[in-house]
Amino acid sequence: MPHPSGALRDVVHGMRGIGDGLPQGDGVAVFNRVYLSVTQELQRRLETGWFGDPRAAEELGARFAGRYLAAVRAQHAGAPTPACWRPLFQFRRHPHVRPLQFALAGINAHVGHDLPLALLATCRARRAEPADLEGDFERVGDLLTLLEERVREELMPGPDLLDVADPLTHLVGSWSLRMARSGAWMAFRTLWGLRQLPELAEEFTEGLDASVGMAGRCLLTPLAWG
């Protein structure tokens, strides 16, 4: 893997390439736009000393985003993709799935599956313990909260279009970033505890991938426009 600084620049370049190659309404493009803006915010905060260990945080950010980019590349090449990303790839052009759903499904896949694996890879590469990353994990979580806030601000229909009877209201309320972040940390700690038991670790990872994918499929339930 390149030096983290170079890796993060490569990530931003890769996201821009994805965005340039897709129509605006494509579900992957919707997620990519908001994720790119938050990755650029991560770069800015790294320069201000906001993180306790900037090098570790930068490596975590690059490994985290790299899993998303790898999934997009695999899908484009017709190769197998993680189960967590398949619903977004399958429904990305569905006329009755709204932009907010695409964005939340992307966050669900990325936080629920990719984040624990990125934490594990970062710990192994740096020969660190989970406690060494916990503080900066929380700071990355603050950036993910910013991502969710931007998603809701930019993609949530206005009050004249969305009310309590709209099915989108219930879908949005069924998923929690706070719970997804907590689950990601627990999954990472579980994988860390299983690192000497590779068969069990693989089974756990496959189950995590499948369950996150199932949640993503629910978030992408096609809805009629009001």
Buried (B, 14 or more C-beta within 10 A) or exposed (E): EEEBBEBBBBBBEBBEEBBEEBEEEBBBBBBBBBBBBBBBBBBEBBEEEBBBBBEBBBBBBBBBBBBBBBBBEBBEEEEEBBBBBBBBBBBBEBEEBBBBBBBBBBBBBBBBBBBBBBBBBBBEBBEBEBEBBBBBBEBBBEBBBBBBEBBEEBBBBEEEEBEEEBEBBEBBEEBEBEEBBEBBBEBBBBBBEBEEEEEBBEEBBEEBBEBBBEBBBBBBBEBEEE
